[in-house]
Amino acid sequence: MTITTVARVLPAALTALLAAGACSAPSGTVTDAIPRTVAGTATTIAATTATTASPAPASAAAAPLSISDPWVKTARSGMSAAFATLVNTTGEAVTVVAASTPVSSSVELHEVVGDGGTTTMRRKQGGFVIPAGGRHVLQPGGDHIMLMGVRTSVEPGTEVPFTLTLKDGRTVSFMAVAKDFAGANESYAPHE
């Protein structure tokens, strides 16, 4: 059977099925009334002319965090830090327990604490907790992602990939643009 023959036979067969109530046009379709003839009797069927887009299956859950304004301090080697605003998009608290980037051999979650007029940087015990529907700001002089052992030069304008690991094992990835920044040169706690 040729394509032309199938194109002629298929509408007639579909018309007969629709007229008999054996099938119906798929839901969510845009239709035009097209007059057709079945066995010499005039009848009207709904012929599909366009299909509306079906939503994609929810195979992957939405990311539990969105990352806004991510940036990383430029560095040729040694240490650097990344900053951003972490926004919890869920109805439950989300905890970031680790971070990684290919430009550094060691990455830690840090906080800056004040003691007698001085500030000290140290590892953040328990990670960053972002409340349900809330946000957590990573900024110079405050909580941040610390890069130690920078092995690839981070030049201004470079986009650096990061991956955050959450307490439940899920990960969230983002890109941070490199910017020159001279401030926030805190000292380390004695045990760091």
C-alpha positions as CSV (number, residue, x, y, z in Angstrom):
1,M,0.0,0.0,0.0
2,T,1.4,3.4,-0.9
3,I,1.4,6.5,1.4
4,T,-1.2,8.1,-0.9
5,T,-3.5,5.1,-0.5
6,V,-3.1,5.1,3.3
7,A,-3.7,8.9,3.4
8,R,-7.0,8.3,1.6
9,V,-8.1,5.2,3.5
10,L,-7.1,6.4,7.0
11,P,-9.5,9.4,7.1
12,A,-12.4,7.3,6.0
13,A,-11.6,4.6,8.6
14,L,-11.2,7.3,11.3
15,T,-14.5,8.9,10.2
16,A,-16.3,5.6,10.5
17,L,-14.9,4.9,14.0
18,L,-15.8,8.4,15.3
19,A,-19.2,8.3,13.8
20,A,-19.9,4.9,15.5
21,G,-18.6,6.3,18.8
22,A,-15.8,3.7,18.9
23,C,-13.2,6.3,19.6
24,S,-12.8,10.0,20.2
25,A,-10.3,12.7,19.4
26,P,-7.5,12.8,22.1
27,S,-8.1,15.3,24.9
28,G,-6.1,18.5,24.7
29,T,-6.3,18.8,21.0
30,V,-7.3,21.7,18.8
31,T,-9.8,20.5,16.2
32,D,-11.6,21.8,13.1
33,A,-14.8,20.4,11.9
34,I,-14.1,18.7,8.6
35,P,-17.0,17.3,6.6
36,R,-16.5,13.7,5.5
37,T,-18.6,11.2,3.8
38,V,-19.1,7.7,5.2
39,A,-20.9,5.1,3.0
40,G,-22.6,7.9,1.0
41,T,-24.0,9.6,4.2
42,A,-22.7,13.1,5.1
43,T,-21.2,13.3,8.6
44,T,-18.9,15.6,10.4
45,I,-15.8,14.5,12.4
46,A,-13.3,16.2,14.5
47,A,-9.9,16.1,12.8
48,T,-6.8,16.9,14.8
49,T,-5.0,19.9,13.3
50,A,-2.6,20.7,16.2
51,T,-1.8,19.1,19.5
52,T,-1.2,21.2,22.6
53,A,2.1,20.5,24.3
54,S,1.9,18.0,27.1
55,P,3.8,18.9,30.2
56,A,7.0,17.0,30.6
57,P,6.9,14.1,33.1
58,A,8.0,15.0,36.6
59,S,10.9,12.6,36.5
60,A,13.3,14.9,38.1
61,A,12.1,16.9,41.1
62,A,12.6,20.6,41.2
63,A,15.9,21.7,42.7
64,P,15.5,22.4,46.4
65,L,17.7,25.5,46.2
66,S,18.1,28.3,43.7
67,I,21.3,30.2,43.7
68,S,21.2,34.0,43.1
69,D,24.1,36.4,42.4
70,P,26.9,33.8,42.7
71,W,30.5,35.0,42.4
72,V,34.0,33.9,43.3
73,K,37.0,35.9,44.3
74,T,39.8,35.9,41.7
75,A,43.0,34.1,42.6
76,R,46.0,32.8,40.8
77,S,46.7,30.1,43.5
78,G,46.3,29.6,47.2
79,M,42.9,30.5,48.6
80,S,39.7,32.1,47.3
81,A,36.0,32.2,48.4
82,A,32.6,32.0,46.7
83,F,29.5,33.9,47.6
84,A,25.8,33.9,46.7
85,T,22.3,33.9,48.1
86,L,20.9,30.4,48.7
87,V,17.1,30.4,48.3
88,N,15.2,27.4,49.7
89,T,12.4,26.6,47.2
90,T,10.8,23.9,49.4
91,G,8.5,23.7,52.4
92,E,11.2,22.2,54.6
93,A,14.6,23.3,55.9
94,V,17.5,22.4,53.6
95,T,21.1,21.9,54.9
96,V,24.2,22.3,52.7
97,V,26.9,20.1,54.1
98,A,29.6,20.3,51.5
99,A,30.7,22.1,48.3
100,S,33.2,21.3,45.5
101,T,34.7,22.9,42.5
102,P,37.3,21.6,40.0
103,V,39.5,24.7,40.5
104,S,40.4,23.7,44.1
105,S,41.7,20.6,45.8
106,S,39.9,21.4,49.1
107,V,36.6,23.3,49.6
108,E,35.0,24.0,53.0
109,L,31.9,25.7,54.3
110,H,33.1,28.6,56.5
111,E,31.7,31.2,58.9
112,V,33.2,34.3,60.3
113,V,32.8,34.9,64.1
114,G,33.7,38.0,66.1
115,D,35.6,37.8,69.4
116,G,36.7,40.9,71.3
117,G,36.8,43.2,68.2
118,T,38.5,40.7,65.9
119,T,37.0,38.3,63.4
120,T,38.0,34.7,62.8
121,M,37.2,32.4,60.0
122,R,36.4,28.8,60.8
123,R,34.7,25.7,59.4
124,K,30.8,25.9,59.8
125,Q,29.8,23.0,62.0
126,G,26.6,21.4,60.7
127,G,26.7,23.3,57.4
128,F,24.5,26.1,56.2
129,V,20.8,25.6,57.2
130,I,18.3,27.4,54.9
131,P,14.8,27.5,56.5
132,A,11.7,26.5,54.5
133,G,11.0,29.2,51.9
134,G,13.9,31.2,53.3
135,R,17.3,32.4,52.2
136,H,20.9,32.2,53.4
137,V,23.4,34.9,52.3
138,L,27.0,33.9,51.7
139,Q,29.1,37.1,51.7
140,P,32.5,38.5,52.5
141,G,33.0,38.8,56.2
142,G,30.2,36.2,56.8
143,D,29.4,32.7,55.8
144,H,31.1,31.6,52.6
145,I,32.4,28.7,50.5
146,M,36.2,28.6,51.1
147,L,38.5,27.3,48.4
148,M,41.9,26.1,49.6
149,G,44.6,24.9,47.3
150,V,43.4,26.7,44.2
151,R,45.0,24.8,41.4
152,T,43.6,26.6,38.4
153,S,44.0,30.4,38.1
154,V,40.6,32.1,38.6
155,E,40.8,35.2,36.3
156,P,38.2,38.1,36.3
157,G,35.1,37.1,34.2
158,T,35.8,33.4,34.3
159,E,32.8,31.2,35.1
160,V,33.6,28.6,37.8
161,P,31.4,25.5,38.3
162,F,30.4,24.6,41.9
163,T,28.4,21.7,43.3
164,L,26.7,21.9,46.7
165,T,25.9,18.6,48.5
166,L,22.8,18.6,50.7
167,K,22.3,16.7,53.9
168,D,19.9,14.2,52.2
169,G,22.5,13.5,49.5
170,R,21.0,15.6,46.7
171,T,23.3,18.0,44.8
172,V,22.8,21.5,43.3
173,S,25.2,22.8,40.7
174,F,25.8,26.4,39.7
175,M,28.3,28.7,37.9
176,A,29.9,31.6,39.7
177,V,31.6,34.5,37.8
178,A,35.1,35.5,39.0
179,K,35.5,39.1,40.4
180,D,38.4,41.0,41.8
181,F,37.9,41.7,45.5
182,A,40.5,42.8,48.1
183,G,38.5,42.8,51.3
184,A,37.5,40.2,53.9
185,N,41.0,39.0,54.7
186,E,40.0,37.4,58.0
187,S,42.4,35.3,60.1
188,Y,41.9,31.6,60.8
189,A,40.8,30.1,64.0
190,P,43.8,28.4,65.8
191,H,42.6,24.8,64.9
192,E,42.0,25.6,61.2
